[in-house]
Each structure stands twice: as structure tokens, then as C-alpha cells.
Amino acid sequence: MTTSEQTETSTDVRPIVTPSLILPGAAGGTPAEFTPDVLAKLQELEDRSKKHEQNTRPRNTVEGYAADWKQWTEFCALLGLPVNAITPGSLTAFVEWLWWQPGWKEGTYSAPSTIDRRLSGVVVTGRVEHGLLLAKTVAARARRVLKAKVKELEKSGEVRGRGPAAAFTVPQLRAAVAAAPDTLLGLRNRAIGTLAFALMAREHEVAYLRLRDLVDHENGLLVDIRVSKVKPRKVKVPQGSRPSTCPVRTWRAWRKMAGLTDPDGFAFRALHPRWHTVMDSGLEPETIGDVITALGAAADLGVRHTGHSTRRGGADAARRAGADRKAIAVHGGWAANSSALEVYFDDGEGWEDNAMNGVL
């Protein structure tokens, strides 16, 4: 065992057993003023706080974490482990077990991205719902094992999963906007596509925007993203150079034509299936993804885009335009040092300063 592994093990295994409530100044025992009634009340407040935190998560995130934890409990039952036994060793074994679980398509196995997400889901659920004090590096070894397995896949040529979402490039977005019908539905979909691109937003972040969250500014829009997978953020969206793909102009046109005035109402509404009138109900995150997919399909771009394509495309376009990596991460709500964001950058870079430019 290497020194780094010894350090990781010693820091990651120790904090598994966690008291349900850590009291101030309670290192040498419970202070006298913390009577049983006070402790019961504090525990009730703690439980309510955790429930409130869970309720503010996007539904798809909650469902994803639930699916991840279900796989973890099944794995623990097979090995006879308690579910709170979240250690570097158990998570590594979890990766080994998941590697041979069925994939999304018959005859396939779990995709590496799915396994990586399950690791995150287990660790987050362990911390938030089970009160475990887990080190930040608790899943580091498991991810190194997963990375080694991915390299072996590359050597063998085996393909797992559907692959990453194709980025919506700026030329493709222009073509998609041009192909959208000149109707209320078409206007709404153009507003969704251009704003999702400009915000580098996740599907649920667009779906849960309220009218009050988009405030006009002399330079564009101030957008308050209150519901987010990572954390809320406020984003400045400048006006675009082309009216057709300007998210500010397109949003204002949709707001006016749809007659949106209720500040508490959804920014993007469902339309009546027959009369195409604006309804009070908002759109599900999956519907936002369907809208973005339909925009690309209508333009016959030869690439199938998903709801994640505008998020990825916005980050890639910003990087190509010279934006700082940290600024992009803040704008799009990525965690610091996000591995997903680095992959986007790696895929999009290397052309302007390519060693073969002008050689042949």
C-alpha cells in the first residue's frame, strides 16, 4: 500500500460513525442546559432542516439519488454490509460490482458515467440523509479504479452507454432558430433554446424559472436561478449580436406575446394542445430537453441534440471566445474543478494553436 493510500484510508474510514446531533461545547459531555426536552426539540429541528434541504432539490436529482442508493443497498445486502459502511474499500468493490450490471440497452453493461454518478449519489445520500461525516476523498480510490477500467474499454473497443451529449454549436443554434415556425410555440421554443444556451443552464434550471427571476437591465437580463442541482446563482445575460439568436430579445418577445404578467408564474408555460393558448402550468425539465431536441431536429443538422447540448455548447462557445475557465464555471453553475467541464474544454480546444496549422 502506498503512502497516499494509507493517508486516504486513515482519513476516510474514521468518520463513519456520527452522532445524530453535535452540540456546541459538548466535547466533554452534554451541557446541563441541554435537557432531554431541549435535545428532543433540537433533533426535531435538525430533521426538519434535512427534509427542507431534500425538498428543494430538483425532482430528477432526488430520483437519481434514490436509484443510486437502491443499488447501494442491494450491493450491501449481497455482501452482508450495513448501508452506512461507506469506505474507500466498499466503494471500490461497489464499482467492481456495478461494472457488470446491465446497462440501458439489452446486452450491454453499465456506462462509466452512470457508475461515477452512483458513487456521488451514495456519498451525498450518506452525508445528508444518514448523517455520516465522510471525507471529500472517500470515493477517490473507487474513481481511480473506474478510470483504469475505462482505459481498458478504450483498448478493447467496447462501447458502453449513449455517449456524451453533442454540443450545440453557435452555427447550429442559428440554423435551429431559423427553422423554428413563426408561431407562439415556435417563439417559446426559440426563447428556451437561446436562453438555455446563454445561461449554460440545466434542464430543470430553465423549467423552474419564474417571471420574477428574469429582470430587465440596460445591458440585457439579470437571471436569478433559484433551483439548481449545485447551488442557486445569479447570471448576467448580455444582448446578442444577432437579433435572431439574441436571448434577451427573444425572451422579451415571448413574454409580450404570451402576456406574462404574474411575477410568481412560470417563465415558460405549457400551451393548450388544441388551441395553443398559454396555460398557467409550467414545463417539466424533461420537456425542456424535448424542446431543445426538437429545435435541432427541425433544422436537420445531422446530429441528435439533447437537453444538455445547449449547456455544453454554451460553455464551449464561451471558451472559444476567450472566456476564463473560472468565469465559465461560475456562470454555468459548475462546481470548482469540475471534471465534466474540463472534458468539454479538452474536446473543444487544440485547433487554434494546433502544431500542424499551416504545415501542409
Buried (B, 14 or more C-beta within 10 A) or exposed (E): EEEEEEEBBEBBBEEBEBEEBEBEEEEEEBEEEBEEEEBEEBEEEBEEEEEEEBEEBBBBBEEBBEBBBEBBEEBBEEEEBEBBBBBBEBBBBBBBBBBEBEBEEEEEBBBBBBBBBBBBBBBBBBBBBBBBBBBEBBBBBBBBBBEEBBEEBEEEEEEBBEEBBBBBBBEBBBBBBEBBEEEBEBBBBBBBBBBBBBBBBBBBBBBBBBBEBBEEEEEBBBBBBBBBBEEEBEBEBEBBEEEBBBBBBBBBBBBEBBEBEEEEBBBBBBBEEEEEEBEEEBBBBBBBBBBBBBBBBBBEBEBEBBBBBBBBBBBBBBBBEEEEBEEBBEBBBBEEEBEBBEEBBEEBEEEEEEEEEEEE
